[in-house]
Amino acid sequence: MDFEGVKAVRLSELARKELVDINGGNFWGPAGKADLLIEESSGGIKALVLAGNAGFFGFGSSDEVVVPWSGVVKVGSDAIIIRINSA
């Protein structure tokens, strides 16, 4: 979709795309399961919040993973490539 001369993607289209970590090649599921952190004053997107791993039968679960918006490498036709820092 073009909006004011810029190629744009609808939120509903983003939600269907798979999230893939460029560092490890791990799939994080569809973007629709992630949350967005939006700055209230500007309305700018600050980060994606991904659910952590559930672990085995609920044990060993990990906390959510926050990916700064600058860590979104590419929005492709089928996937969103993200960079998760392992530090």
C-alpha positions in Angstrom: 0.0 0.0 0.0 1.2 3.5 -0.8 0.5 6.2 1.7 1.6 9.8 0.9 4.2 8.5 -1.5 5.7 6.0 0.9 5.3 2.2 0.8 3.4 1.2 3.9 2.3 -2.0 5.5 -1.0 -2.4 7.4 -0.9 -3.7 11.0 -3.0 -6.7 10.0 -0.4 -7.6 7.4 2.4 -7.3 9.9 0.6 -9.5 12.3 0.7 -12.5 9.9 4.4 -12.3 9.2 6.9 -14.6 11.0 9.5 -13.1 13.3 13.0 -14.5 12.5 16.2 -13.7 14.5 19.0 -12.9 12.1 21.7 -14.0 14.6 20.5 -17.5 15.3 17.9 -18.1 12.7 15.3 -18.8 15.4 11.6 -18.4 14.6 9.7 -16.4 17.3 6.2 -17.0 15.8 3.9 -14.6 14.1 4.3 -10.9 14.8 0.7 -10.8 15.9 1.7 -12.5 19.2 4.2 -9.7 20.0 3.4 -6.5 21.7 4.5 -3.0 20.6 5.9 -0.4 22.9 4.7 3.0 21.7 5.9 6.3 23.0 2.9 8.2 24.2 4.1 11.7 23.4 5.2 11.1 19.8 3.3 7.9 18.9 6.6 6.4 17.7 7.3 2.7 17.9 10.1 2.1 20.4 10.3 -1.8 20.6 8.8 -5.2 20.0 8.1 -7.3 23.1 8.3 -11.0 22.5 7.0 -13.7 24.9 9.7 -15.7 26.4 10.0 -19.5 26.0 7.4 -21.5 27.9 9.9 -24.2 28.8 9.1 -27.9 29.3 5.6 -28.3 30.9 5.9 -24.8 32.1 9.2 -25.2 33.9 12.3 -23.3 32.8 10.3 -20.5 31.3 12.2 -17.3 30.3 11.2 -13.7 30.6 9.9 -11.7 27.7 12.4 -10.4 25.2 12.4 -6.7 24.2 13.7 -5.9 20.8 14.4 -2.2 20.2 12.7 -0.9 17.0 16.3 -0.3 15.7 16.7 -4.1 15.9 14.1 -4.6 13.2 16.4 -5.3 10.2 13.9 -5.9 7.4 10.2 -6.3 6.8 9.8 -8.8 4.0 6.9 -10.2 2.2 6.6 -13.3 4.5 8.8 -12.5 7.5 10.2 -9.8 9.7 13.9 -10.1 10.3 14.9 -9.0 13.8 18.2 -8.8 15.7 18.1 -10.1 19.2 21.1 -9.2 21.3 22.3 -12.1 23.4 24.0 -10.0 26.0 
